[in-house]
Amino acid sequence: MNRIKTGGKVFRDPVHQLIRIAPDDEYILELIDTPEFQRLRRIRQLGVSWLTYHGAEHSRFSHSLGVFNFAQRIIQSLQQKYGRASEIATSLGEHERVLKAAALLHDVGHAPFSHMLEKVSGGMHHEARTVDIILDEQSQIHKVLKGHELNPKDVASVIRKDFPVKLVVDIVSSQLDADRMDYLLRDSLHTGVGYGEYDSEWLLHALCAGRLSNDPKSPKFKLCLDRSRGLHAAERFILARLHMYQQVYMHRATRGFEVMLRNLFKAAAHCATDGHTLPDDTPPLIVRYFSSGGKLNHADFLQFDESQMIAALHVWAVAEDQRYATIQMLSQSFLNRQRLYVAVDIDGKPETMLKLGQAVMSLPKEADGCTDIYGLDTIEDTPYKGMLYQVGKSATDSDADEDIINNSILLADSGSVDRALPVESVSHMLKALDAEKFQTSRLYFNRNRRDDIAKTLGSVLPSLKELKN
């Protein structure tokens, strides 16, 4: 029985207003209803940014729907531009269902608190976990895809970026993809930071396809922007991402809460794996996660969400045994939004980091063998990865020329589908940003242990002696 009426299924959305699922896309609705996808309702999109921007409560569920919507609008825009009988439209039509599924499912492997747990526990990277879920014959996602005669391997291949049709991969994962188109607008809206806004309608209007080869018979199309109208759209899009990284994703206070959680999870892993146990009443799932080094079976992963982690923090916050002193204090501080950590900017130079690494070895540890004293945080971002970036990255690669053209945002003539050119070849702004690395390095330390930090690290960072509580 078809659950979608003739007019389609509509979701109301704060970014897209209406997200429509066409009657022919019954499989999309079934994928949305799977336990694996519904779990994303319980995973926040921006990790712990809600502690800094109180509106940032949006989920990876809503973001994934938005990515699906941008992907289907890109398909529609290109089909209308070139006509449904064109080679481009035919190729997109052939792979349309796989492309839409990949856009919808690209985040199903995310753990709680965004990328946090991947860094601490050694658990599987979210993209690898996503591919595993799609390929797992026991997952409902796999069964829905097979039931609608879609090959899960094709969907996984798009997410892994090794699908043979480059245009399909670009729509899901590139510097001009549906993922970025949605998260910039969505994160900007929910944080109240307007820097992430860009002209999405004009960007969609300017999308076209270009060849990667001078050979007119080459089937290697890339997602491009029209040369006559896409330049300023590309510049604004890249600037929106740059400013959101500087204003939201690298925010000083947010990163301090992330340091707090990292230290908390390291202490929990220490308790779970170093001949000890976690406090009584810790949710069994959380015990299994930390004691296994972040490895969970499929059934456990379906239940692994932020509510489980917060439940564990509530248990840990009232633990009275001194063995759990560190996780108790950090849990209380996180739950009560106490800004425990003070930040000092450091230059991030190798010699500075080496001296710091040597100095922190002499910092005192707690009786439980853990530390809550400090955390080093280095964030690197390259807002635009064009020709200069790829030349440096691919210097020893025999396919360097193709890699360079593959990774830039490209401009092409939408009327002739000619060879595409990197946007930085005509944009002074993006040429200046190409390969430009923005790095922020900070030492976060427990404000209650300032004296210990200043005494031990003051010779490396003289500014510590001047910092007040």
N, C-alpha and C positions, 0 to 999 in steps of 0.2 A: 504493500500500500504506500503510495507516494504521500509524504507528510507535507510537501510544499504545494500550495495552491497555485493556480495559474499565474497569479500576480507575483509570486515569489515570497520568500521569507525575509522580513525586515528586522534588523537590530537598530535600536536607537543608540547613538554614540556621540559623546561630547566633542570629538574632533571631526568626524565625518558626517555628523547629523544622522544620516541613514546609511546603513550597510546592508545591501540587498544580496540575498542568495537566490539565484535564478532556479526555476523549476528543474532544469537539467542538472543542477548541482546538488542533488539529494545527498550525495556522498559527503559533501562538506558539512551539512547539518549532522550527519551521523558521526563524523569525526569530532565535531564540537561536543557531541554528547558522550564521548568516550570518557572513562575515568581518568585516563592519562591527560586529556586536554582539560577536563573540569578541574583537575588539581591545580592548574595555573591560576585559578581564582584565588588560591591561598598562598600565592607567591607574589610579593610586591615587585613592581618593575624596577624601582630605584633603590633596592637594598634598604639601607638605613637612612636615606635622605629625608624620610618623613620626620626624623628627629630635628632636622634643620628647617625644612619647608613642610609645614604641617598639612598642606594639601596633597603632598606626594604619596597618596595612599593607593594609587592606581596599580592594577595588577598586570601580570604578563598575559593573562587571559584577554583583557581589553586590547593590549598592544598587539597580540597575535591576530585578533580579528581585524585590527587596523591595517596590519601588513597584508593580510589576505585582500582587503578591499583595495589598497593601493596597487597590488599586483594585478587584480582583475581590471582595474581602470587603465593600467599601463597596456595590458593586452588589448583592451577595447580601443584605446587611443591609436595604437599602431595599426590595428586592423582597419580602422576608419581612414587613417592617413594613406595607407598603401592599397586598400581595396582587398576584399576577401579572396580574390583570385591570385593575388601576388605571392611570390615565393616566401616573403616574410610572414604574411598572414597565414599561409598554408603551414609553415613550420610551427608557428605559435599555436595554431589550431590543433595540430597533431599532438603537441605536448601540453596543451592548456590545462588539462585535468591534473597532470603530474605537477606542473608549475604551481597551480593554486594550492594543492595539498602541501607542497614543500613550504610555501609562504605561510600557510596557516600553522604548520607543525614545527617550524624552525626552532622554537624555544621550549619544547616539551621536556627537555632534559635538564632544565634549570633546577638547581638546589635552592633552599631557602637563603635569604639575604644575598641574592644575586651571585657574584663570583667569590664571595667571602670564603665559603667552606672549601671550595676547590683549592684555595691557596694554603689552607691550614692542614687539612686532613689527608691530602694526597689522593682524594677521591677522583672519580672520573670527570674529565672536562665535560661541560654541558653539551657541547656539540657532539662529542663521541657518545654520550648517554642518549641524546636525541636519536642518533642513527641506530643505536642498539634497540631502543624502544620500537622504532619503525620496523626493524628487521626481526624482532622477537615474535615468533609465531604464537606466543601466549598473550600478547598484548591485543587489546581491542582495536587499536589503531591498525595493526597489521591485518586483523580479520576484516575490518571495514574496507580497507584498500583492496584486499583480495576479493572480497564479496562484490566489489564494483569493477572487477577486472583491471585494477591498477597494480602495477608491479611495485612492491615496496622498495625493491632495489633501485628503481629509477628515482623514486622520491628521495631516498637516502643519498643517491649520487648527486642530486641537485644541492642538497645541504652540504655535502662534502666538497662541492665545487669541481667535481670531475665528470659531470654530465657532459656528453659530447657536444651539445648545442650551447654555445657560449651565450647566446642571447637569453636563453632560459635561465642560466646561472646568474647572469648580470641582474636580472629583475629581482632575484632573491638575495644576492650577495655581491655587492660591488660598491664603489664609491658613489653610486647613483641608484641605490636599490630601494625597494619598498620598505625594508626594515628601517633604514635611516629616515626615509620620508615620514614614517609614522612616529618614531620615537622622539624626533626633534619637536614636532608639533605637540605631541601628547605630554612630554616631559615639561615643555615650556608652559603649557596650559595649567598643569596641575601644580607646578612649583610657583606659578605667578611670575616667572622670569621671562620677559618678552623677547629676549635675545635669540631664542630658538625659532622664532617665526620666520617664514619665508613664503614666497608666492607659489604655493603648491599647484594651483590651477594653471598658472603659466608654465611651470616646470613640466607638468603633464602634457600641456599643449605643445611644448617645444621638443618633446622626446621624438627620436627617430632612430633609424638603424643605419649603420655604416659598415663597410667592409674592412677587414683586417689585412687584406692583400690587394695589390694593384691588379691582380687577375680578376676581371669582371665575372669569371665563372666560379670564383671562390665562394663557398657557402658560409664562410666564417663571418657572420654578422655580429656586431657588438651593439649594445644599447648606447645611444649617443644623444646629443642635443643638436638641434638644427643650428647650423652655422650662422644664420641670419638673425635668429631670435633667442638663442639659448645661452649666450655668453654671460649676460648679467644674472640670469637665473642660476647658473653654475656658481658664480662668485658669491651670490647671496646665500646659497645653500651651504657652501663650504664655510663661510663666515658664521653662519648660524651654528654649525657644529662646533667651530672653534670657541665661540663665545659661551656656548652651553657647557663645554668642558671646563672653561675657566671659571664660570660663575656657579655651576651646579655640581658637575661630576668631580671636580677637584676641590670642592669647598673645604675650607680649613676645619670647620667644626664637624662636618660629616666624616671627613677622614679621621678625625679624632675618635669618633664613635666606632669607626671600623677598626682602629687600632685596639680599642677596648674589647671588641668582640674577638679579634684575632688572639689576643692574649687569653681571653676567657676560653676559647675553643682549644687553644694549645694546652691550657691547664686541664681541661676536661679530658683531652686525649691522653695526657700524662697519667691522670687518675685511672683511666680505663685500660691502659696498656702496660703500665709499669708495676705490675704486681698488686695494684690496688683496685678499688671499685668506685664507681660513682655513687653519690648519696642514695640512700633508700628512697623509693618512690619516684626516682627518675624514670620517665617513660621508657619501657623496654626497647622500643625502636631506637631511641637516642643512645641507649647503652650499646646496642648492636652496631650502630653507626660508628661511634668512637672506638669501640673495642676492635672493630674490623678494619680500621684505617680508612674509613669512608666507603666501604664496599657494602652495597645493599642489593638484595634480589629484587625482582620486579614488583612483587607484592608489597614489600616494605617501602619501595620507592614511591608507590602510589599514595602512601600515608605520610611520606616525609615532606612536611610543609612547615611554614612559619609558626602555625599554631602549636605544633609538636615542640618546636624549639623554644617558644615562649613558655610553654608548660614546664619544660625542663628548667628554664631560668627561674621560674617561680619556686620550684622545689629547691634549687641550689641556693637561692637567696636566703632561705631560712635554715640551711644546714648548720648545725651547731658544732660538729666535729672539727677540730683544728686541722685535720688532714685536708679539709675543703676550704680553708681560710681564703685562698685566692679566688676560687670560683664563687664563693659566697659574696665577697666584697664586690667583685666585678659584676655579678648578676644584679645585686642591689643597685649599683651605680647605673647600669644600663636601663633597668626597669623604671628607675626614678628620674631618668634623663639628667644625671649629674655629670657635668663636663669634667671628668676626672683628670683628663690629660691636657697639658699645656704644650703648645708647639713652639719650637724654635726653628727658623729657617736655616738650612745649611747649604753649602754651595754644590754638594753632590759630586765633587771632583773625586777621582779614584783615590788620591792620597788622603783626602779628608775621610772618606768612607773606610779606608784601611785603618787609619788611626782610631776612628770611632769603634770599629769592630774589635780592635785590640783592647781598647779602654773598657768597653762594656763587659768584657769577660771578668773584670774584677768587681763588678757591681754585686752587692749582696743578693742572695736569693732567699725566698721565704722558706719556712720550715718544711713545707710540703714539696719543695724542690722546684717550684714554679716561680715566675716573676711577674709582677704587675707594675714594675718600675718604669719601663720605657717601651717604645716601639719606633723603629725606623720606617719611614714611609717615603718612597720615591715614585713619582708618577711621571711617565713620559707620554707625550702625545705628538703625533705628526699629523696636523690637520688635513694636509693634502699630500698624497703620495703619487707624484707624477713621474716625469722622465728622470729627473735628477735622483729621486728616491730609488727608482728601480735600477738605475745604472749602478748605484752603490750596492744595492742588494744583489744584483744579478751579474756582478763583475766576472765571476768565474763560471757562469752558466752558458752553455752552448746555445741556448734558446733566448739569450738576453734580449735581442731585438724584439722578439714577439712578446716577451714578458713586459717590456716597457710599454708597448702599445696596448697590451691587455689591461693594464692596471690604471692608466690615466682616465680621467673623464674626457670623452672624445666629442669633437664637433664634426658634423657631416652635413652634406647637402641632402636634405630629405627628398628632393625631387629626383636626384639621380642615383642615390645609394652609392656614392663614390667612396674612395678610401678615406677613412676617418683620420683626423688630426688631433693631437692632444690639445686640450683647452689652454694649457699654459704657454703654448706657442703663440697665442694671440692675446692672452690676458697677463698684463704686467703684475696684477695683484696675485694671481695664482702662481705665476713664475717665481715671485718673491717668497710665497709660502711653500713651494715645492721642496720637500725634504727638510723643511725647517722644524727642528725638534724643540718642543716646549717641555722643559723639565722642571719639576718642583720637588725639592727634597726637604724633608722636615724630620726633626727628632721630636717625638711626642714623649712626654714623661709625666708620671704621676705627680700632681701638684703637691701631694702630701709627702713626697720624697725628694723635694727640690734640693735639700741640703746634701743628700747622698749623691744626687746627680751632679750638682755643682762641684762638689769635692772631687769626684772621680773624673768627670769629663771637662772640668773648667779649663784645663790646659789645652784641650783640643778646641773647645768652643768657649772662648772668653765671655761671650754674651750671656752665658748661663749665670755668671756671677752677679750680673746686673738685674736679672729677671726677678720680679717680685711675685709673690703668690697672688 
